């Protein structure tokens, strides 16, 4: 089976609200044009298209079909969709190329969270008998997880603030970030709590946004870009949806996916951690030491476009290889409450 590489990546600015429609067409059209320009491809050259979004957030059935307007009605396309973060659409496209059905694919994810009641929508993914009827929102669940770690002595409020301060400082060079700055740890700790023990800086700002990634079989990729980011490992695993049925301070699915993908020896890791304490969990489960650069883009703590954030982590990790600033990188995406489902991809430059 052919190896697969990332050859292009584009993303929209993370903003609180866009004036566009919920189908993402307005965000996607310029991103597709940028991806074509990066790779020298046209829509006629794409063998498979796959998207990630949410009809629940859009507020209408089959909203992803309307997004196909951004791709164009002709020529006819081979298209698929996942009702979750587009990192899982990326996995589907990777499989298509590995199986030899196509040699190029384009993956895109989009979300207009400002159009609906996101906290209420996300509660619908919880256990429908015991948990969902309580309507716990994602921040409250994350606060329970953070409290478990604090009480167990696994991290402190200072540790969480240090993650936020580093992320905001790194985002200063990222034009797509919603938040950036140079606030110190002491200054952050002096802010009020939103959901004990989480403060505003501990919580990723949910934004409207979109991302596009272009894939190609390695042989084809070398004809299109100078340094393709070859996917040497990719895996996704899932933990129990029952919040009381697992240790919320651990993420076994991340550890298992990391082992299967070969997460050792990476220089850069882009982690999809919507809360500061979740970055600490992911770093431990993936065995990322002090020598690994974590979220040089600023990560989702500086802008969290629902259903595109995980795909953007893959794009950011690939971008380091495409630019020649790293040789081996890791990307992580999550879905579900409290790091329930996790995907890990390892990308590498091959000379």
TORKOL-4160 file (C-alpha; in steps of 0.2 Angstrom, whole numbers, padded with zeros to 4 digits, m for minus):
351
<pt num="1" X="0000" Y="0000" Z="0000"/>
<pt num="2" X="0007" Y="0017" Z="m0004"/>
<pt num="3" X="0012" Y="0029" Z="0010"/>
<pt num="4" X="0002" Y="0045" Z="0011"/>
<pt num="5" X="0009" Y="0063" Z="0013"/>
<pt num="6" X="0001" Y="0080" Z="0017"/>
<pt num="7" X="0006" Y="0092" Z="0004"/>
<pt num="8" X="m0005" Y="0108" Z="0008"/>
<pt num="9" X="m0014" Y="0116" Z="0022"/>
<pt num="10" X="m0025" Y="0132" Z="0024"/>
<pt num="11" X="m0035" Y="0138" Z="0038"/>
<pt num="12" X="m0047" Y="0153" Z="0041"/>
<pt num="13" X="m0045" Y="0166" Z="0055"/>
<pt num="14" X="m0053" Y="0160" Z="0071"/>
<pt num="15" X="m0066" Y="0173" Z="0075"/>
<pt num="16" X="m0080" Y="0174" Z="0087"/>
<pt num="17" X="m0093" Y="0176" Z="0074"/>
<pt num="18" X="m0094" Y="0176" Z="0055"/>
<pt num="19" X="m0107" Y="0184" Z="0044"/>
<pt num="20" X="m0108" Y="0169" Z="0033"/>
<pt num="21" X="m0120" Y="0155" Z="0032"/>
<pt num="22" X="m0119" Y="0139" Z="0042"/>
<pt num="23" X="m0114" Y="0129" Z="0027"/>
<pt num="24" X="m0096" Y="0136" Z="0028"/>
<pt num="25" X="m0096" Y="0140" Z="0009"/>
<pt num="26" X="m0090" Y="0158" Z="0012"/>
<pt num="27" X="m0075" Y="0152" Z="0023"/>
<pt num="28" X="m0071" Y="0137" Z="0012"/>
<pt num="29" X="m0070" Y="0145" Z="m0005"/>
<pt num="30" X="m0054" Y="0156" Z="m0002"/>
<pt num="31" X="m0046" Y="0141" Z="0008"/>
<pt num="32" X="m0048" Y="0129" Z="m0007"/>
<pt num="33" X="m0041" Y="0142" Z="m0019"/>
<pt num="34" X="m0026" Y="0144" Z="m0007"/>
<pt num="35" X="m0024" Y="0125" Z="m0006"/>
<pt num="36" X="m0024" Y="0124" Z="m0025"/>
<pt num="37" X="m0011" Y="0137" Z="m0026"/>
<pt num="38" X="0001" Y="0129" Z="m0014"/>
<pt num="39" X="0000" Y="0112" Z="m0023"/>
<pt num="40" X="m0002" Y="0117" Z="m0041"/>
<pt num="41" X="m0018" Y="0106" Z="m0042"/>
<pt num="42" X="m0035" Y="0110" Z="m0048"/>
<pt num="43" X="m0052" Y="0103" Z="m0042"/>
<pt num="44" X="m0051" Y="0091" Z="m0057"/>
<pt num="45" X="m0035" Y="0083" Z="m0050"/>
<pt num="46" X="m0043" Y="0079" Z="m0033"/>
<pt num="47" X="m0048" Y="0060" Z="m0032"/>
<pt num="48" X="m0058" Y="0061" Z="m0016"/>
<pt num="49" X="m0066" Y="0074" Z="m0005"/>
<pt num="50" X="m0070" Y="0071" Z="0013"/>
<pt num="51" X="m0077" Y="0084" Z="0026"/>
<pt num="52" X="m0081" Y="0085" Z="0045"/>
<pt num="53" X="m0094" Y="0096" Z="0052"/>
<pt num="54" X="m0110" Y="0095" Z="0063"/>
<pt num="55" X="m0128" Y="0096" Z="0057"/>
<pt num="56" X="m0133" Y="0099" Z="0075"/>
<pt num="57" X="m0123" Y="0115" Z="0076"/>
<pt num="58" X="m0129" Y="0121" Z="0059"/>
<pt num="59" X="m0147" Y="0118" Z="0065"/>
<pt num="60" X="m0152" Y="0108" Z="0049"/>
<pt num="61" X="m0151" Y="0091" Z="0041"/>
<pt num="62" X="m0138" Y="0088" Z="0028"/>
<pt num="63" X="m0130" Y="0105" Z="0030"/>
<pt num="64" X="m0113" Y="0097" Z="0024"/>
<pt num="65" X="m0121" Y="0094" Z="0007"/>
<pt num="66" X="m0124" Y="0113" Z="0005"/>
<pt num="67" X="m0105" Y="0115" Z="0009"/>
<pt num="68" X="m0101" Y="0105" Z="m0007"/>
<pt num="69" X="m0106" Y="0121" Z="m0016"/>
<pt num="70" X="m0089" Y="0127" Z="m0012"/>
<pt num="71" X="m0081" Y="0113" Z="m0022"/>
<pt num="72" X="m0091" Y="0116" Z="m0038"/>
<pt num="73" X="m0105" Y="0106" Z="m0046"/>
<pt num="74" X="m0093" Y="0100" Z="m0061"/>
<pt num="75" X="m0084" Y="0089" Z="m0063"/>
<pt num="76" X="m0093" Y="0076" Z="m0053"/>
<pt num="77" X="m0084" Y="0072" Z="m0037"/>
<pt num="78" X="m0081" Y="0057" Z="m0025"/>
<pt num="79" X="m0086" Y="0064" Z="m0008"/>
<pt num="80" X="m0089" Y="0058" Z="0010"/>
<pt num="81" X="m0093" Y="0066" Z="0027"/>
<pt num="82" X="m0091" Y="0063" Z="0045"/>
<pt num="83" X="m0101" Y="0071" Z="0059"/>
<pt num="84" X="m0087" Y="0075" Z="0070"/>
<pt num="85" X="m0070" Y="0084" Z="0069"/>
<pt num="86" X="m0062" Y="0083" Z="0052"/>
<pt num="87" X="m0047" Y="0075" Z="0059"/>
<pt num="88" X="m0058" Y="0059" Z="0057"/>
<pt num="89" X="m0062" Y="0064" Z="0039"/>
<pt num="90" X="m0043" Y="0065" Z="0037"/>
<pt num="91" X="m0041" Y="0047" Z="0043"/>
<pt num="92" X="m0055" Y="0041" Z="0030"/>
<pt num="93" X="m0045" Y="0050" Z="0016"/>
<pt num="94" X="m0029" Y="0043" Z="0021"/>
<pt num="95" X="m0037" Y="0025" Z="0020"/>
<pt num="96" X="m0044" Y="0029" Z="0003"/>
<pt num="97" X="m0026" Y="0033" Z="m0004"/>
<pt num="98" X="m0018" Y="0018" Z="0006"/>
<pt num="99" X="m0031" Y="0006" Z="m0002"/>
<pt num="100" X="m0025" Y="0013" Z="m0020"/>
<pt num="101" X="m0043" Y="0019" Z="m0024"/>
<pt num="102" X="m0036" Y="0037" Z="m0027"/>
<pt num="103" X="m0019" Y="0046" Z="m0027"/>
<pt num="104" X="m0025" Y="0063" Z="m0021"/>
<pt num="105" X="m0038" Y="0069" Z="m0008"/>
<pt num="106" X="m0044" Y="0085" Z="0000"/>
<pt num="107" X="m0051" Y="0086" Z="0017"/>
<pt num="108" X="m0060" Y="0100" Z="0025"/>
<pt num="109" X="m0068" Y="0104" Z="0041"/>
<pt num="110" X="m0079" Y="0119" Z="0046"/>
<pt num="111" X="m0090" Y="0125" Z="0060"/>
<pt num="112" X="m0101" Y="0140" Z="0064"/>
<pt num="113" X="m0103" Y="0138" Z="0082"/>
<pt num="114" X="m0110" Y="0156" Z="0084"/>
<pt num="115" X="m0126" Y="0150" Z="0075"/>
<pt num="116" X="m0132" Y="0139" Z="0089"/>
<pt num="117" X="m0132" Y="0134" Z="0108"/>
<pt num="118" X="m0115" Y="0125" Z="0107"/>
<pt num="119" X="m0115" Y="0119" Z="0126"/>
<pt num="120" X="m0133" Y="0112" Z="0124"/>
<pt num="121" X="m0128" Y="0103" Z="0108"/>
<pt num="122" X="m0113" Y="0095" Z="0115"/>
<pt num="123" X="m0123" Y="0088" Z="0129"/>
<pt num="124" X="m0132" Y="0078" Z="0117"/>
<pt num="125" X="m0117" Y="0067" Z="0114"/>
<pt num="126" X="m0117" Y="0061" Z="0132"/>
<pt num="127" X="m0126" Y="0045" Z="0139"/>
<pt num="128" X="m0144" Y="0048" Z="0135"/>
<pt num="129" X="m0151" Y="0040" Z="0150"/>
<pt num="130" X="m0141" Y="0046" Z="0165"/>
<pt num="131" X="m0130" Y="0061" Z="0160"/>
<pt num="132" X="m0138" Y="0070" Z="0145"/>
<pt num="133" X="m0154" Y="0073" Z="0154"/>
<pt num="134" X="m0144" Y="0084" Z="0167"/>
<pt num="135" X="m0138" Y="0095" Z="0153"/>
<pt num="136" X="m0120" Y="0097" Z="0159"/>
<pt num="137" X="m0110" Y="0108" Z="0147"/>
<pt num="138" X="m0093" Y="0104" Z="0141"/>
<pt num="139" X="m0085" Y="0117" Z="0153"/>
<pt num="140" X="m0093" Y="0110" Z="0168"/>
<pt num="141" X="m0087" Y="0092" Z="0163"/>
<pt num="142" X="m0069" Y="0099" Z="0160"/>
<pt num="143" X="m0070" Y="0107" Z="0177"/>
<pt num="144" X="m0074" Y="0091" Z="0186"/>
<pt num="145" X="m0059" Y="0083" Z="0177"/>
<pt num="146" X="m0047" Y="0097" Z="0182"/>
<pt num="147" X="m0053" Y="0096" Z="0200"/>
<pt num="148" X="m0049" Y="0077" Z="0200"/>
<pt num="149" X="m0031" Y="0081" Z="0195"/>
<pt num="150" X="m0029" Y="0095" Z="0207"/>
<pt num="151" X="m0036" Y="0084" Z="0222"/>
<pt num="152" X="m0024" Y="0070" Z="0216"/>
<pt num="153" X="m0009" Y="0082" Z="0216"/>
<pt num="154" X="m0006" Y="0079" Z="0198"/>
<pt num="155" X="m0006" Y="0097" Z="0194"/>
<pt num="156" X="m0008" Y="0114" Z="0202"/>
<pt num="157" X="m0017" Y="0130" Z="0196"/>
<pt num="158" X="0000" Y="0137" Z="0193"/>
<pt num="159" X="0004" Y="0123" Z="0181"/>
<pt num="160" X="m0012" Y="0127" Z="0171"/>
<pt num="161" X="m0008" Y="0146" Z="0170"/>
<pt num="162" X="0009" Y="0142" Z="0164"/>
<pt num="163" X="0001" Y="0132" Z="0149"/>
<pt num="164" X="m0010" Y="0146" Z="0145"/>
<pt num="165" X="0004" Y="0159" Z="0146"/>
<pt num="166" X="0015" Y="0150" Z="0134"/>
<pt num="167" X="0001" Y="0147" Z="0122"/>
<pt num="168" X="m0004" Y="0165" Z="0121"/>
<pt num="169" X="0014" Y="0170" Z="0119"/>
<pt num="170" X="0016" Y="0158" Z="0105"/>
<pt num="171" X="0000" Y="0164" Z="0096"/>
<pt num="172" X="0008" Y="0181" Z="0094"/>
<pt num="173" X="0015" Y="0175" Z="0078"/>
<pt num="174" X="0000" Y="0166" Z="0072"/>
<pt num="175" X="m0012" Y="0178" Z="0062"/>
<pt num="176" X="m0026" Y="0165" Z="0063"/>
<pt num="177" X="m0027" Y="0165" Z="0082"/>
<pt num="178" X="m0041" Y="0173" Z="0092"/>
<pt num="179" X="m0031" Y="0177" Z="0107"/>
<pt num="180" X="m0013" Y="0181" Z="0110"/>
<pt num="181" X="m0003" Y="0191" Z="0122"/>
<pt num="182" X="0011" Y="0191" Z="0135"/>
<pt num="183" X="0001" Y="0190" Z="0151"/>
<pt num="184" X="0011" Y="0182" Z="0165"/>
<pt num="185" X="0007" Y="0168" Z="0176"/>
<pt num="186" X="0003" Y="0179" Z="0192"/>
<pt num="187" X="m0008" Y="0190" Z="0182"/>
<pt num="188" X="m0018" Y="0175" Z="0175"/>
<pt num="189" X="m0020" Y="0168" Z="0192"/>
<pt num="190" X="m0027" Y="0184" Z="0198"/>
<pt num="191" X="m0042" Y="0182" Z="0187"/>
<pt num="192" X="m0059" Y="0176" Z="0193"/>
<pt num="193" X="m0065" Y="0158" Z="0190"/>
<pt num="194" X="m0078" Y="0153" Z="0177"/>
<pt num="195" X="m0081" Y="0135" Z="0183"/>
<pt num="196" X="m0071" Y="0131" Z="0198"/>
<pt num="197" X="m0056" Y="0127" Z="0196"/>
<pt num="198" X="m0056" Y="0134" Z="0178"/>
<pt num="199" X="m0052" Y="0152" Z="0174"/>
<pt num="200" X="m0056" Y="0160" Z="0157"/>
<pt num="201" X="m0038" Y="0157" Z="0151"/>
<pt num="202" X="m0040" Y="0138" Z="0155"/>
<pt num="203" X="m0054" Y="0137" Z="0142"/>
<pt num="204" X="m0052" Y="0137" Z="0123"/>
<pt num="205" X="m0062" Y="0151" Z="0115"/>
<pt num="206" X="m0074" Y="0143" Z="0104"/>
<pt num="207" X="m0074" Y="0151" Z="0087"/>
<pt num="208" X="m0081" Y="0150" Z="0069"/>
<pt num="209" X="m0068" Y="0143" Z="0057"/>
<pt num="210" X="m0062" Y="0131" Z="0044"/>
<pt num="211" X="m0047" Y="0121" Z="0038"/>
<pt num="212" X="m0042" Y="0112" Z="0023"/>
<pt num="213" X="m0028" Y="0099" Z="0021"/>
<pt num="214" X="m0022" Y="0091" Z="0004"/>
<pt num="215" X="m0016" Y="0073" Z="0004"/>
<pt num="216" X="m0007" Y="0063" Z="m0010"/>
<pt num="217" X="0002" Y="0046" Z="m0012"/>
<pt num="218" X="0020" Y="0049" Z="m0008"/>
<pt num="219" X="0026" Y="0046" Z="m0026"/>
<pt num="220" X="0013" Y="0059" Z="m0032"/>
<pt num="221" X="0017" Y="0071" Z="m0017"/>
<pt num="222" X="0036" Y="0072" Z="m0022"/>
<pt num="223" X="0031" Y="0078" Z="m0039"/>
<pt num="224" X="0020" Y="0092" Z="m0031"/>
<pt num="225" X="0030" Y="0099" Z="m0016"/>
<pt num="226" X="0048" Y="0099" Z="m0011"/>
<pt num="227" X="0046" Y="0092" Z="0006"/>
<pt num="228" X="0030" Y="0082" Z="0008"/>
<pt num="229" X="0025" Y="0077" Z="0026"/>
<pt num="230" X="0024" Y="0058" Z="0025"/>
<pt num="231" X="0011" Y="0050" Z="0038"/>
<pt num="232" X="0022" Y="0037" Z="0046"/>
<pt num="233" X="0008" Y="0032" Z="0058"/>
<pt num="234" X="m0010" Y="0036" Z="0062"/>
<pt num="235" X="m0022" Y="0028" Z="0074"/>
<pt num="236" X="m0038" Y="0033" Z="0084"/>
<pt num="237" X="m0045" Y="0025" Z="0099"/>
<pt num="238" X="m0060" Y="0028" Z="0111"/>
<pt num="239" X="m0063" Y="0027" Z="0130"/>
<pt num="240" X="m0079" Y="0024" Z="0139"/>
<pt num="241" X="m0093" Y="0038" Z="0137"/>
<pt num="242" X="m0097" Y="0035" Z="0155"/>
<pt num="243" X="m0089" Y="0049" Z="0165"/>
<pt num="244" X="m0090" Y="0038" Z="0181"/>
<pt num="245" X="m0083" Y="0023" Z="0172"/>
<pt num="246" X="m0065" Y="0029" Z="0169"/>
<pt num="247" X="m0051" Y="0039" Z="0178"/>
<pt num="248" X="m0054" Y="0057" Z="0171"/>
<pt num="249" X="m0036" Y="0061" Z="0175"/>
<pt num="250" X="m0029" Y="0048" Z="0162"/>
<pt num="251" X="m0032" Y="0046" Z="0144"/>
<pt num="252" X="m0029" Y="0027" Z="0139"/>
<pt num="253" X="m0035" Y="0030" Z="0122"/>
<pt num="254" X="m0022" Y="0043" Z="0118"/>
<pt num="255" X="m0009" Y="0032" Z="0125"/>
<pt num="256" X="m0014" Y="0017" Z="0115"/>
<pt num="257" X="m0016" Y="0028" Z="0099"/>
<pt num="258" X="0001" Y="0036" Z="0102"/>
<pt num="259" X="0009" Y="0019" Z="0104"/>
<pt num="260" X="0001" Y="0012" Z="0088"/>
<pt num="261" X="0006" Y="0028" Z="0078"/>
<pt num="262" X="0024" Y="0028" Z="0084"/>
<pt num="263" X="0024" Y="0044" Z="0094"/>
<pt num="264" X="0042" Y="0043" Z="0100"/>
<pt num="265" X="0056" Y="0054" Z="0094"/>
<pt num="266" X="0045" Y="0069" Z="0088"/>
<pt num="267" X="0052" Y="0087" Z="0089"/>
<pt num="268" X="0035" Y="0096" Z="0088"/>
<pt num="269" X="0018" Y="0091" Z="0094"/>
<pt num="270" X="0002" Y="0100" Z="0090"/>
<pt num="271" X="m0011" Y="0094" Z="0104"/>
<pt num="272" X="m0029" Y="0097" Z="0103"/>
<pt num="273" X="m0032" Y="0102" Z="0121"/>
<pt num="274" X="m0047" Y="0113" Z="0123"/>
<pt num="275" X="m0043" Y="0115" Z="0142"/>
<pt num="276" X="m0026" Y="0119" Z="0150"/>
<pt num="277" X="m0026" Y="0103" Z="0161"/>
<pt num="278" X="m0030" Y="0092" Z="0146"/>
<pt num="279" X="m0013" Y="0097" Z="0138"/>
<pt num="280" X="m0004" Y="0090" Z="0154"/>
<pt num="281" X="m0014" Y="0074" Z="0152"/>
<pt num="282" X="m0010" Y="0072" Z="0134"/>
<pt num="283" X="0009" Y="0076" Z="0137"/>
<pt num="284" X="0010" Y="0062" Z="0150"/>
<pt num="285" X="0000" Y="0049" Z="0140"/>
<pt num="286" X="0011" Y="0052" Z="0124"/>
<pt num="287" X="0027" Y="0053" Z="0133"/>
<pt num="288" X="0032" Y="0070" Z="0127"/>
<pt num="289" X="0047" Y="0076" Z="0137"/>
<pt num="290" X="0054" Y="0094" Z="0139"/>
<pt num="291" X="0063" Y="0093" Z="0123"/>
<pt num="292" X="0047" Y="0092" Z="0112"/>
<pt num="293" X="0040" Y="0109" Z="0107"/>
<pt num="294" X="0021" Y="0109" Z="0111"/>
<pt num="295" X="0009" Y="0119" Z="0101"/>
<pt num="296" X="0020" Y="0132" Z="0093"/>
<pt num="297" X="0005" Y="0139" Z="0084"/>
<pt num="298" X="m0003" Y="0143" Z="0101"/>
<pt num="299" X="m0015" Y="0128" Z="0100"/>
<pt num="300" X="m0034" Y="0128" Z="0102"/>
<pt num="301" X="m0032" Y="0138" Z="0118"/>
<pt num="302" X="m0030" Y="0153" Z="0107"/>
<pt num="303" X="m0044" Y="0149" Z="0095"/>
<pt num="304" X="m0055" Y="0133" Z="0094"/>
<pt num="305" X="m0065" Y="0131" Z="0078"/>
<pt num="306" X="m0077" Y="0117" Z="0081"/>
<pt num="307" X="m0075" Y="0102" Z="0069"/>
<pt num="308" X="m0059" Y="0110" Z="0061"/>
<pt num="309" X="m0048" Y="0112" Z="0076"/>
<pt num="310" X="m0041" Y="0094" Z="0076"/>
<pt num="311" X="m0038" Y="0094" Z="0057"/>
<pt num="312" X="m0029" Y="0111" Z="0060"/>
<pt num="313" X="m0018" Y="0102" Z="0072"/>
<pt num="314" X="m0013" Y="0090" Z="0058"/>
<pt num="315" X="m0010" Y="0104" Z="0046"/>
<pt num="316" X="0000" Y="0114" Z="0058"/>
<pt num="317" X="0011" Y="0099" Z="0062"/>
<pt num="318" X="0013" Y="0096" Z="0043"/>
<pt num="319" X="0017" Y="0114" Z="0040"/>
<pt num="320" X="0033" Y="0113" Z="0050"/>
<pt num="321" X="0039" Y="0099" Z="0039"/>
<pt num="322" X="0033" Y="0107" Z="0023"/>
<pt num="323" X="0043" Y="0123" Z="0028"/>
<pt num="324" X="0059" Y="0113" Z="0032"/>
<pt num="325" X="0059" Y="0118" Z="0051"/>
<pt num="326" X="0056" Y="0100" Z="0058"/>
<pt num="327" X="0059" Y="0083" Z="0052"/>
<pt num="328" X="0047" Y="0073" Z="0063"/>
<pt num="329" X="0031" Y="0080" Z="0071"/>
<pt num="330" X="0015" Y="0074" Z="0080"/>
<pt num="331" X="m0003" Y="0079" Z="0078"/>
<pt num="332" X="m0017" Y="0075" Z="0090"/>
<pt num="333" X="m0036" Y="0077" Z="0089"/>
<pt num="334" X="m0050" Y="0074" Z="0101"/>
<pt num="335" X="m0068" Y="0072" Z="0101"/>
<pt num="336" X="m0081" Y="0069" Z="0115"/>
<pt num="337" X="m0081" Y="0074" Z="0133"/>
<pt num="338" X="m0066" Y="0074" Z="0144"/>
<pt num="339" X="m0054" Y="0067" Z="0130"/>
<pt num="340" X="m0065" Y="0052" Z="0127"/>
<pt num="341" X="m0060" Y="0049" Z="0109"/>
<pt num="342" X="m0042" Y="0053" Z="0102"/>
<pt num="343" X="m0033" Y="0052" Z="0086"/>
<pt num="344" X="m0014" Y="0053" Z="0084"/>
<pt num="345" X="m0004" Y="0055" Z="0068"/>
<pt num="346" X="0015" Y="0056" Z="0066"/>
<pt num="347" X="0022" Y="0065" Z="0051"/>
<pt num="348" X="0040" Y="0064" Z="0045"/>
<pt num="349" X="0051" Y="0071" Z="0031"/>
<pt num="350" X="0060" Y="0058" Z="0020"/>
<pt num="351" X="0075" Y="0064" Z="0010"/>
